[in-house]
């Protein structure tokens, strides 16, 4: 079974790393975490740094998780970077998990 790479964006690396737990015993694995506070400044979140990640991983990541502590504007920006990389690489069967977003009013 092929590994399905996950990329997460979170305020703190150790919190984002906990997002791997629901994927235990599946082919999914946390391949990269981009954070705001735990890494050296040159490696923390920026659209450029996030944009490098999908091109650096093999196989390309198919899952992107935006953490709950990420601002709405940063979430929108990072999702745009993610969607651009999907389009450029032609990655199929992707999943976006946006924990920052409010759930829909109807619960669906």
C-alpha distance (Angstrom), angle and dihedral (degrees) to the residues before:
residue distance angle dihedral
X1 . . .
X2 3.82 . .
X3 3.80 119.7 .
X4 3.80 115.6 -112.2
X5 3.79 110.0 -147.4
X6 3.81 121.9 -139.5
X7 3.80 125.2 -157.5
X8 3.81 118.6 -163.7
X9 3.79 132.4 -166.5
X10 3.79 114.7 -157.7
X11 3.75 142.6 152.2
X12 3.82 91.8 -115.8
X13 3.79 128.1 26.5
X14 3.81 95.4 -137.1
X15 3.81 91.7 53.4
X16 3.79 93.1 47.3
X17 3.80 89.6 48.8
X18 3.81 89.2 61.0
X19 3.81 88.1 65.1
X20 3.79 88.2 75.7
X21 3.80 92.4 68.8
X22 3.84 96.1 80.2
X23 3.80 88.0 55.4
X24 3.83 95.7 56.4
X25 3.80 113.7 129.4
X26 3.81 91.2 22.1
X27 3.80 129.6 96.9
X28 3.83 89.1 -104.9
X29 3.80 119.7 107.2
X30 3.79 134.3 177.1
X31 3.78 101.1 -110.5
X32 3.81 99.4 169.7
X33 3.78 140.2 9.7
X34 3.78 121.8 -163.3
X35 3.80 111.4 -166.5
X36 3.79 140.9 179.6
X37 3.80 102.8 -138.5
X38 3.82 115.2 17.2
X39 3.79 103.5 60.2
X40 3.79 130.5 68.5
X41 3.81 108.6 -82.3
X42 3.80 95.1 -106.1
X43 3.82 89.3 58.4
X44 3.81 100.5 43.6
X45 3.78 121.9 105.4
X46 3.76 119.5 -55.1
X47 3.79 125.9 142.0
X48 3.82 88.0 -109.6
X49 3.82 94.5 51.1
X50 3.80 92.0 47.5
X51 3.79 90.0 46.5
X52 3.80 91.3 56.9
X53 3.80 93.4 56.4
X54 3.84 100.9 70.6
X55 3.79 90.4 49.4
X56 3.80 92.5 49.6
X57 3.79 98.3 53.5
X58 3.78 128.8 79.3
X59 2.89 119.1 -130.5
X60 3.81 92.7 29.8
X61 3.80 113.5 -110.3
X62 3.79 116.1 -95.8
X63 3.81 99.1 -174.5
X64 3.81 127.2 60.3
X65 3.80 120.8 -174.0
X66 3.81 121.4 -165.2
X67 3.80 110.3 -160.7
X68 3.79 124.7 -127.5
X69 3.83 93.6 -115.2
X70 3.81 93.4 59.8
X71 3.81 115.3 106.7
X72 3.78 118.7 -112.6
X73 3.81 92.6 -114.2
X74 3.82 92.4 49.2
X75 3.80 90.3 47.1
X76 3.80 90.6 52.9
X77 3.81 91.0 46.7
X78 3.81 94.0 48.1
X79 3.81 92.7 45.9
X80 3.81 89.3 53.3
X81 3.83 89.5 52.6
X82 3.83 90.0 48.2
X83 3.81 92.7 48.5
X84 3.82 91.7 48.3
X85 3.80 91.0 53.0
X86 3.81 91.1 49.1
X87 3.78 91.4 51.1
X88 3.81 95.4 45.1
X89 3.81 94.5 46.6
X90 3.80 95.1 37.8
X91 3.81 91.0 -129.1
X92 3.81 111.5 -178.6
X93 3.82 131.9 -150.0
X94 3.80 97.4 20.9
X95 3.78 128.0 171.1
X96 3.80 129.1 -154.4
X97 3.81 117.2 -160.6
X98 3.81 108.9 -170.1
X99 3.80 108.4 -173.4
X100 3.79 90.4 170.9
X101 3.79 93.6 67.0
X102 3.78 123.2 89.5
X103 3.79 113.0 -113.7
X104 3.80 115.0 -104.9
X105 3.80 114.6 -88.5
X106 3.80 91.1 -117.2
X107 3.82 91.4 52.7
X108 3.81 94.2 -117.8
